Amino acid sequence: MKKFFSARKELYFISALVLICIAMWFAPAVPALTESSGETVKCKVINVDNSALMTHGLVISGTQFLTVDVDGKIFTAHNELRGQMELDKVFEPGDQAVVTINQGDRPENTVLTAQDHYRNFWSLVLFAGFCILLCVFGSWTGVKALFSFVFSCLAVWKLIIPLALRGWPVSWMIFAVVCLLTAVIIFLVAGITKKGIAAFCGAISGVFAGMLMAHIFGRLMHVNGASMPYVQALLYSGYEFLNIQDVFIGTMVLASSGAVMDLGMDIASGVEEVARHNPELSAKELTLSGIRIGRSVVGTMTTTLLLAYSGGYLTLLMTFAAQGTPVFTFLNSTLVASELIKTLIGSFSLVLVAPFTAVISGWIFGRR
């Protein structure tokens, strides 16, 4: 009977989560500063004309003319290449493309501009494969993890981004959203149990400590967040009131929260298992057991975080190495310092969450 009531509470929790996801999905988006010109559609590239392209070493610039098929109608589209490898794209016959149609007063005045390759189909295939694998391997726990995954995506797109664009204090707002995500994910997987409460409290303590350190060292190291992608374009789009340094600190909080949550759950689960096998252990003894468990996990977790972050700026380090820049010089540069503080603050949060969770778990599971 107790198990039945527990399952019913879990079903209520998931149902409420589904309703919240639906509400967030239909929540109004941030009003755009400019209206989108033209209609964006998918098309198939039939032929290409590269006669107007110019090649300068590795850089290609100019205009590529495309003959495209849009719902059975043949048009000519323009693909402008500006010599920026990260933004430019070159099409070949048979490619699926996304174009913007700007209707003219006459059919011959209709202008089509190529935007990018069409990738949504394979993105959906990849996501469907991920969902199937997660549900098959994780069974009911995998289904709950999938719900938490979808909820996290919607929270970022429908809560963090709109509130940040409306001028909310980004770092504190992201911390509040991370608290919400941590509660949903941990309590969905572990239930509202002693283990879940210990993991939640320990994870939030580590995230909060990491955010405070990010505020302190971000100002001491004069890292203003301008190294983030598209910051200048965002400010010039009408959002010059944004505090980019606060946004940068918020990204550090959000990026490290997943690993911190994982470590908190590992230590809380370990302490719960020790207490289950020996209920007579005191809070101090369980705390010491949790710290020993944390020592074993922290070593690999911090390295995992380092590799995850360094993979994002590997080409930057390769550029400095190719130019023969001394280590002292490139470590002091703004770009490397921004990535360095991300890695170290995330690692600090991981290291701090271990004793926090161990103490809280020991107090919760210890013999009274």
C-alpha positions in Angstrom: 0.0 0.0 0.0 2.9 2.4 0.8 4.5 1.7 -2.5 1.2 2.4 -4.3 0.8 5.8 -2.6 4.5 6.6 -3.5 3.8 5.7 -7.1 0.7 7.9 -7.1 2.6 10.9 -5.7 5.3 10.3 -8.4 2.5 10.3 -11.0 1.1 13.6 -9.7 4.6 15.1 -9.7 5.2 14.1 -13.4 1.7 15.3 -14.4 2.4 18.7 -12.8 5.7 18.8 -14.6 4.1 18.1 -17.9 1.5 20.9 -17.4 4.3 23.3 -16.5 6.2 22.3 -19.7 3.1 22.9 -21.8 2.5 26.3 -20.1 6.1 27.3 -20.7 5.9 26.2 -24.4 2.9 28.5 -25.0 4.3 31.4 -22.9 4.8 34.6 -25.0 8.2 35.1 -26.3 10.2 38.4 -26.0 8.9 40.9 -28.5 11.3 41.3 -31.4 12.8 44.7 -32.0 12.4 44.3 -35.8 10.0 42.3 -37.8 11.3 39.4 -39.9 11.3 40.3 -43.6 10.1 37.6 -45.9 9.1 34.0 -45.5 11.6 31.3 -44.6 11.1 28.0 -46.4 13.0 24.8 -47.1 14.1 24.1 -50.7 16.3 21.8 -52.7 19.3 23.1 -54.6 19.2 22.0 -58.2 22.2 23.8 -59.7 24.8 26.3 -58.6 26.8 29.0 -60.3 30.1 29.8 -58.7 31.4 32.2 -61.4 31.0 35.2 -59.1 33.0 33.7 -56.2 36.6 34.7 -55.5 39.0 32.6 -53.6 41.8 34.1 -51.5 43.7 31.3 -49.9 41.3 29.6 -47.6 38.7 32.4 -47.7 35.9 32.5 -50.3 33.9 35.6 -50.9 31.4 36.9 -53.5 27.9 35.7 -54.5 26.9 32.2 -55.3 23.8 31.9 -57.5 21.6 28.9 -56.7 18.8 27.3 -58.8 16.3 26.0 -56.2 13.1 24.1 -56.1 10.5 25.5 -53.7 7.4 23.3 -53.6 7.7 22.5 -57.3 8.5 26.1 -58.4 12.0 27.0 -59.7 13.7 30.2 -58.5 17.1 31.7 -58.4 18.5 32.4 -54.9 21.6 34.4 -53.9 24.1 33.1 -51.4 26.3 35.9 -50.1 29.8 34.9 -48.8 31.6 37.6 -46.8 34.9 35.9 -46.2 33.9 34.7 -42.7 34.5 31.0 -42.4 32.3 30.6 -39.3 29.3 32.2 -41.0 29.7 31.5 -44.7 28.3 28.4 -46.4 28.8 26.9 -49.9 26.0 24.9 -51.4 26.2 22.0 -53.9 23.6 20.4 -56.2 21.3 18.1 -54.2 21.7 20.0 -50.9 18.7 20.9 -48.7 18.7 24.6 -48.0 16.7 27.2 -46.1 15.9 30.4 -48.0 14.1 33.7 -47.3 11.6 34.8 -49.9 11.0 38.5 -50.2 7.9 39.0 -52.4 8.1 41.9 -54.9 5.3 43.7 -56.6 5.8 41.3 -59.6 6.8 37.7 -59.7 10.0 38.5 -61.5 10.9 40.9 -58.6 10.8 38.2 -56.0 14.2 37.9 -54.2 15.4 34.7 -52.6 18.3 34.8 -50.1 19.9 31.6 -49.0 20.2 31.4 -45.2 21.8 28.0 -44.4 21.8 24.3 -44.9 18.6 22.5 -43.7 19.5 20.5 -40.6 16.3 20.1 -38.6 15.4 16.7 -40.0 18.7 15.1 -38.8 18.5 17.0 -35.6 15.1 15.4 -35.0 16.5 12.0 -35.9 19.3 12.4 -33.5 17.0 13.6 -30.7 14.6 10.7 -31.3 17.5 8.2 -31.1 18.6 9.8 -27.9 15.0 9.5 -26.4 14.7 5.9 -27.5 18.1 4.9 -26.0 17.4 6.7 -22.8 14.0 5.1 -22.3 15.2 1.6 -23.3 18.3 1.7 -21.1 16.9 3.6 -18.2 13.3 2.1 -18.2 11.0 4.2 -16.0 14.0 6.2 -14.6 15.0 7.0 -18.2 11.5 8.3 -19.0 11.7 10.6 -15.9 15.1 11.7 -17.0 13.7 12.6 -20.4 11.0 14.7 -18.8 13.7 16.6 -16.8 15.7 17.1 -20.0 12.8 18.6 -21.8 12.0 20.8 -18.8 15.6 22.0 -18.6 15.5 23.0 -22.3 12.2 24.9 -21.9 13.5 26.6 -18.7 16.5 28.0 -20.6 14.6 29.1 -23.6 11.4 30.3 -21.9 12.6 31.6 -18.6 16.3 32.5 -18.6 16.6 34.1 -22.0 13.4 36.2 -21.9 14.0 37.4 -18.3 17.6 38.2 -19.1 16.5 40.3 -22.2 14.0 42.1 -20.0 16.9 43.3 -17.8 16.6 41.1 -14.7 19.9 40.5 -12.7 21.1 37.6 -14.8 23.4 35.8 -12.3 20.8 35.8 -9.5 18.0 35.0 -11.9 20.0 32.0 -13.3 20.8 30.9 -9.8 17.0 30.8 -9.0 16.3 28.9 -12.2 19.1 26.5 -11.4 17.5 25.9 -7.9 14.2 25.1 -9.7 15.9 22.8 -12.2 17.9 21.0 -9.5 14.8 20.5 -7.4 12.8 19.1 -10.4 15.6 16.8 -11.6 16.7 15.5 -8.3 13.2 15.0 -6.8 12.0 13.5 -10.1 14.8 10.9 -10.1 15.2 10.3 -6.3 11.8 11.3 -5.1 11.1 13.6 -2.2 13.1 11.5 0.1 16.0 12.0 2.6 18.4 11.2 -0.2 16.8 13.7 -2.6 16.8 16.5 0.1 20.4 15.9 1.0 21.5 15.9 -2.7 19.4 19.1 -3.4 20.8 21.0 -0.4 24.4 20.0 -1.1 24.2 20.9 -4.8 22.6 24.3 -4.2 25.2 25.1 -1.5 28.0 24.3 -4.0 26.3 26.3 -6.8 25.8 29.3 -4.5 29.4 29.3 -3.3 30.6 29.1 -6.9 28.5 32.0 -7.9 29.9 34.2 -5.1 33.4 33.3 -6.1 32.6 34.1 -9.7 31.4 37.6 -8.7 34.5 38.1 -6.7 37.2 36.8 -9.1 35.4 38.1 -12.2 35.9 41.6 -10.9 39.4 41.0 -9.5 40.5 39.6 -12.9 38.6 42.3 -14.9 36.8 39.7 -17.0 33.9 41.6 -18.5 32.3 38.8 -20.5 32.9 40.5 -23.9 34.6 37.3 -25.1 31.3 35.5 -25.3 30.0 35.0 -28.9 27.7 37.6 -30.4 28.0 40.0 -27.4 28.6 43.0 -29.6 25.8 42.1 -32.0 23.4 41.7 -29.0 24.3 45.1 -27.5 23.9 46.8 -30.8 20.5 45.1 -31.3 18.9 47.4 -28.7 20.0 45.7 -25.5 22.8 48.0 -24.5 21.4 48.1 -21.0 22.6 44.5 -20.4 25.3 43.9 -17.8 27.5 41.6 -19.8 29.7 40.7 -16.9 26.7 39.6 -14.9 25.6 37.5 -17.9 29.0 35.9 -18.0 28.8 35.0 -14.4 25.4 33.5 -14.9 26.7 31.3 -17.7 29.3 30.0 -15.3 26.6 29.1 -12.8 24.5 27.4 -15.4 27.4 25.5 -17.0 28.7 24.0 -13.7 25.2 23.2 -12.2 24.8 19.8 -14.0 28.1 18.4 -12.8 27.5 19.8 -9.3 24.1 18.2 -9.2 25.5 14.8 -10.3 28.2 14.9 -7.6 25.7 15.8 -4.9 23.5 12.9 -5.9 26.5 10.5 -5.9 27.5 11.4 -2.3 23.9 11.4 -1.0 23.3 8.0 -2.5 26.6 6.7 -1.0 25.8 8.0 2.5 22.3 6.6 2.3 23.6 3.1 1.4 26.1 3.2 4.3 23.4 4.2 6.7 21.1 1.5 5.4 23.6 -1.2 6.1 24.5 0.2 9.5 21.7 2.3 11.0 23.6 2.8 14.2 26.2 5.1 12.7 26.2 8.6 14.1 26.0 11.8 12.0 29.8 12.4 12.4 30.7 8.9 11.2 28.3 9.2 8.2 29.8 12.6 7.4 33.3 11.2 7.3 32.1 8.4 5.0 30.5 11.0 2.7 33.8 12.9 2.6 35.7 9.8 1.7 33.2 9.0 -1.0 33.6 12.6 -2.3 37.4 12.4 -2.4 37.1 9.4 -4.7 34.6 11.1 -7.1 36.0 14.7 -7.1 39.3 13.7 -8.7 37.6 12.4 -11.8 34.8 15.0 -11.9 37.2 18.0 -11.9 39.2 16.4 -14.7 36.0 15.8 -16.6 35.0 19.4 -16.2 38.4 20.6 -17.3 38.3 18.5 -20.5 34.7 19.6 -21.2 35.7 23.3 -21.0 39.0 23.0 -22.8 37.3 21.3 -25.7 35.5 24.5 -26.4 38.6 26.6 -26.8 41.1 24.1 -28.2 41.5 26.0 -31.4 42.3 29.2 -29.4 45.1 27.4 -27.6 46.3 25.9 -31.0 46.5 29.4 -32.4 48.6 30.7 -29.6 50.9 27.7 -29.8 51.2 28.1 -33.6 52.2 31.8 -33.1 54.8 30.9 -30.5 53.1 33.0 -27.8 54.7 32.5 -24.4 52.5 30.7 -21.8 52.6 33.7 -19.4 51.4 36.0 -22.2 48.4 33.9 -23.4 47.3 32.9 -19.9 47.0 36.7 -19.2 45.0 37.4 -22.3 41.3 38.1 -22.0 40.1 35.2 -24.1 42.1 32.6 -22.1 41.4 34.2 -18.8 37.7 34.0 -19.5 37.8 30.3 -20.2 40.2 29.8 -17.3 37.9 31.4 -14.7 35.0 29.3 -16.1 37.0 26.1 -15.5 38.3 27.0 -12.1 35.0 28.3 -10.7 33.2 25.2 -11.9 35.9 23.0 -10.3 35.6 25.0 -7.1 31.9 24.4 -7.0 32.5 20.7 -7.5 35.1 20.5 -4.7 32.9 22.4 -2.3 29.7 20.5 -3.0 31.4 17.3 -1.7 31.8 18.4 2.0 28.5 20.3 1.9 26.6 17.2 0.8 28.5 14.9 3.2 27.7 17.1 6.2 24.0 17.5 5.2 23.7 13.7 4.4 25.3 12.8 7.7 23.0 15.0 9.7 19.9 13.6 7.8 20.8 9.9 7.9 22.7 9.9 11.2 21.3 8.1 14.3 19.4 10.4 16.6 
